[in-house]
Amino acid sequence: MDFSALTKKSSASFNQHKNLLKKLAKGQTVKCEVCQGILTLDLKTQQPGQGVAKCPKGCTEIVLDLA
């Protein structure tokens, strides 16, 4: 099996999320690709050691492991 295409796609997605989170951490405005709502970064969730970046409608939600 050739996993190179899957590896490239996974790597690109990881880098896209990493850059998005960097912008949010700097306080920059980032819009959801789907609904164009403004993404928010919440590091004080009910789950200890977790944070979340999400849009108001819920089409984008990235759960962060802060441990």
Summary of the structure (lengths in Angstrom):
residues: 67
radius of gyration: 13.6
end to end distance: 34.4
largest distance: 42.5
contacts: 143
relative contact order: 0.17
helix: 33%
strand: 22%
